[in-house]
Amino acid sequence: MRMATAIGATLALLWATPAAAIEFAGDIYATTNYVSLGLSESQGTPSIAAELDALGLWYYIGDQIETVNFGTDPARYENILFGGLKHEVLGVTWELGFSYFHYVNALPALKDDYTYIRLQGVKPVGNAVFGFNMYHSFDFFGGTGPATYLEGNAQYAFADNSSVSGAFGYEFTSKTRLAAVYGLGNSGYATWNVGYTYPIRSDITIDLRYIGTTDSATDYYIVQNKHLAGHRIVFSLKFFPPL
């Protein structure tokens, strides 16, 4: 009920805003491995996605669809509805929002769908940008109970608009619920990434990135598929169509 109320309020805000105050943006994305919070959602295989955003002066709402592969789980598409508020305080742009993850064709008993609330802060310093992310789900993917993800990240832009970026994060999961669902006692894992992004055209970027996780992530997710965690090199291409 809380999520339905939040989504309804965001849509009402979008509807009530004059069209001239709204900007639309989107992208089409292809990657050799769809990795989210350090874990592969495509079993180490390629994935494609599309996203559309509506941006106001102090709010945003959008939707993203991406192909996934969970092995024996019949879900093959992830649909993410997200929205939130943004405001600058003392040079830091803060965002408070939500994301609702729906997995098309997933079996209800698997409890794939989940929601998290999100707090983000971004601070530009010269050619660099520093960020902080916090995500919290009251019942994470697979019905595994509460989970919280904390991350610090940074990016540096060069004169040719290319950039290097990296992040370090930790996913805190529910040890008790994980033991009940999977028979395991893992209570979290760390993940990190570093990569280089280059604009081959004004509307196309490519990204080459190393992504790693601690052994605790590998040990937990090995029960489903060995490709879901560990150390990987990922190549991605993103196209920004005119809207």
N, C-alpha and C positions, 0 to 999 in steps of 0.2 A: 504494500500500500504506500509506504514512504517513497519508493522508487517511482511509482505511477504518478504520485503527486509532484515529485521533482521534475519529471519529464513533462507533465502537463503544464507546470508553471513556466518552464523554459520555452515551450512551444508558444504559450500565450504571450510571453515577452517578445518573441520573434514576430508574431503576428501583429502585435500592437506597434512595432517600430516602423517608422516611415521607410519606404524602400530605398530612398537616397542615403540613409544612414547605415545601410547594410552592404558589406562587401562579400563577394563569393570567391572562394579559392578551392582548388582541388588538385589531385595528382593521381597518376597511374604508376604503379610500382611493381617491379619484378626483382626477385632475389633468389640466390642459390639455396637459401636456407632461412625459413621464417623463424627468427629467434626473438622471444619476448621474455623479459626479466631473466635473461641468461639461458633460457630453455627453449629447445626447438619445438615448434608446433607443426612441423611438416616432416618429422622423422629424418631430417637431414637432406630433404629433397627440395627442388625449386617450388616457389610459391608466387602468386600474383595477387595484387590488391588494387582497389580504387577507393578514393576518399573525396568527400565533398563537405566543405565547411561554409557556414554563414557567420560572418564576423561583424559585431557591433562595436561601439566605442568602449564598452565595459563588459561585454559578454560574448559568448560564442556557443555554437551548437553544430554538430556534424555527425556524419555516419561513415563508417569504413567497412568494406567487405573484403575478406581475404581468404584464400584457399588454405585449408589445414589438412593434416593427415595424422590421425591418432591410432593407426593400425586397425585393430578389430572394432574400435568405436566407429559407427557409421557416419559421424559428423564429418563433413567435407568443406564446410564454409563457416567462417566466423564473422558475425555481424556485430559491430561495435557502435552503439549509439552513445554519444558523449556530449557534454555541455558544461558550462560553468561561467563564473564571473572573474573579471580581471581588474586590477587597480594598481597604480604605481604609488609606492610609499618610500620616501627617502632614496630615490634612485633605483629601488628594487621593484620589478614588476611581479606581483603576486597573482596566482590563479587558484581558485577554489572551485572544484567541479566534481563530476561523477562520470563513470563509464559503465555501461551495461553490456555485458558480453553474452550474446546468444549464438548457440551452435546449431546450425540448420541440420535437420535429420538426426540429431543426437537422441539416444534413447533416454526417456525421462528418468529411468532408474539410475543412470550414470551421474546425474546432477552436474552436468557440464556447465550450465549457465551460472553466472555470478555477477555481482556488482561491486565496484570499489569506489570510494571517495578519494579525491586527489587534492593535494596541496603542493604547489610549485612556486619557487622563487627564482628569478633570473636577474643578474646584475652585470651590465656591461662595464668593462674597464679597458679603455682604449680599443685595440683590435681583438681583445679577449672577451669572452662571456662566461660567467660562472653561474652554476645552477644547483638547486636543491629540489629533490622530489620526495614526496611521501605518499604512498598508496595504502589504503586499508580496505580489506574486505571482511565483512562479518561472517561470511561462509564462502570460502574460496573454491576454485575449480574442483569438481569431483566430490563436493560435500565434505571437504577436509577441514572445515572449521575456520576460525579467524586466522587472518594472515596480514602482515604489515611489511611493506617494502620501503627501505630508506636508501637514497642514492645521492651522491655528489657528483657533479659533472663539470666539464670545462671544454671550451672550444676557442681556437685561435684562427683568425681569418687573415689570408695573405692578400697582396695587392691584386692578384689575378682572380680573386673571389673563391679560390680554393681554400680548404681549411683542414686542420687536424683537430680531432676531438677524442675525448675519452670519458669514462665514467667508472665508478666503483659503487656497488650496492650490496645490500644484504636483505634477504627474504626471511622474515621470522614467521614460521608456521606453527600450527598446533600439534605438539608432540602426541598428546592424548588422542586426538581425532585421527592422526595419521596411523597410529598404532591400531586403532579400531578398524579403519578402512583398509589399510594395506598390510597390517601386521608388522610395521616398522616403527622405529622410535626416533627417526631423524626430526630435529626441531628447527632446521633452517639451513641456509647455504649462502655463500658469497658469490658474486659475479662481477666481472669487469670487462671492459672493452676499450680498444683504441683503434682509430682508423683515419683514413684520408679521404676527403670528398673533393671532387673536381667537376666544375661545370664545363662540359664539352660543348654546350650551347647555352644560351640564356634561359632556355626552357627544359634542359636535360642535364641531370647530374649523375655521376657514377660514384660509388663508394666501395672501398676495400677495407675490411675490418676484421680484426682478431677479436674473438669473444671467448672468454673462459669462465669456468666455475670451479668451486672447491670440490673435493672428493665427496663431500656429504651430498651434494646434488647428484653426482654420478651414481652413488650407491643407492639413493632413493629411487631415482627414475630408471635405473637399470632393470627393474622388475617389469617395466612396460616395453622399453626399447632402448638399446645401447646408444642410439644416436641423439637422445634428447638432451644430454648434458655433456660437459667436458670442454675440450679445446677445439675451436673451429675457426676457419677462415671463410668469411662470407663476402660475396660480391653482390652489389645491388645497383639497379638503374631506376631513376625516377624521372617521369615526364610531367611537366606542369602545363596542361592545356589552357588556352585563353578562355576566360569566362566573362 
